[in-house]
Amino acid sequence: MSREQQVPVEDLDDIWVQHASVIRGLYLQRQPRLSLREVRNIMMKDHDFPDFKLCTWETKLRDKLGLRKKLRKTDWPIVWRHCIQRGHRGKTSAVYLQGVPVPSQRAWAEIRRQGARMGGKDVRSTTSFL
């Protein structure tokens, strides 16, 4: 890209916000879910999006748009505690991430993997998902 064709830095930050709904739809809501590489290729081809590296995409989606496909390790114990509290009240729980339901088997696997247990008991014995 020649200097005349380069996009100003301010416009590069705005481009993420301008296309936020399209990116969100492709990255989180489309079924089957697309990989980040596939989203980047669609945005470049169909929406004239500049060619950014994948690491730039990861950073911008996380920091600028607040999009994640997965919770952080520190988030799963909070989810577990919330499910336990609801279970004690006789309620079932469903986990949603960015408005998209997380399958119960995946949620339990992540909770166990991240060590979100109480007194060595398996979390399945205290509460249940939908």
N, C-alpha and C positions, 0 to 999 in steps of 0.2 A: 504494500500500500504506500503510495507516495505521500509526501508531507501535505499536499493539497487535499488528498482524499481522507486523511486521518480525521477521526471523530474527536472533538474536544473532550477532555476528561469529564467535565460536568455532564455532558450528554451521555457518556458511558454509564455513569451512575444512574441517571434518569431512565435509561433504557430498561433496566431491571424492573423498576417500579411501573413503567408503562406497560410492560408485558407480564406483569405479575399474575394476572388471572389466567392467561394462556399457559404460562409455565406451571402454575399450580394444578391446572386441569390435566396437563400432560404427565406431570411428575407424580401426583398423588391420587387423582380421582379416576383416571382412565383405567379400564380393565381390559386386558391384563396390564398391570403396572409396567411402565417403561423404565429402562435404566437411565441414568443420568446422561450417558453417551447418546442414547437414542433421542432423548429430549433435546440435547444440544444440536444434533443433526437435523431434527425437524425444525427447530427454531432458525437455524442457519438457512435451510432450504426454503421454508415456507414463509418466514417472517423477516428475512434479510437481516438476521441477527449477526453481529460481528463474531469472528472466530476466536473464542476465548479457550484457554486450556481448561481441562476438566477440573483441576484443582481450584481455578478461579470460580468455576460454576459452583463447586461445593461450598466455597467460602461465601459467595454472594447469596446463594439460596438460604444458607443457614443464618448469616448475619444481617443481610439486607432485607430479605423477605420472610425470615423466620420459618422456613420450611425444613422439615426433617421427616425421614421415613422411619427412623428408629429413635427410641428414647435413650437418654444417657444412662450409664450405669447407676448414677446417683438418683435417678428418677424412679426406678423400679421398686425400691423399698417404700417409697411414698404411695405408689399404686397399690402395693400389697397391703399396707396399713389401712388404706381407704377401703379395700375389699373386705378386710377382716372386720372393720367397724360395721360395714353394711351387713356382713354375714351374721354378726351377733344380734342384729336387729331383724334377722330373718329375711333379708333382701338378697337378691342375686345381683351381680355386677357385670357390666360390659365395659371393655376398655376401648377408648377411641383415641386416635392420634391424628391431629390435624383434620378432625371431622370424619375420618375413615375408621371403621371398626377394625380392631385387631382381633384375629381369630383367637378363641379362648385357649386352644392348645399352644399357640405361639406365645400368648401372654404368660401362661403358666410356665412354659419352658424358660422364658426370659427371667421371670421372678425367681425360679429355682437356680438358674445359671448365675444370677447376680447375688445370690446368697441372702435373699430377703425372706428369712425364716425366723420363727420365734421358738426358742426353747428346743431346737432340734426337730420340731414336728414339721411334717410335710404340710405345706399350705393348703393342699387339697382337703385335708381333714377338717379345716375350720370354716371354709366358705366355698362358694361355687359361682361360676360365671353363668350367663344365660346359655 
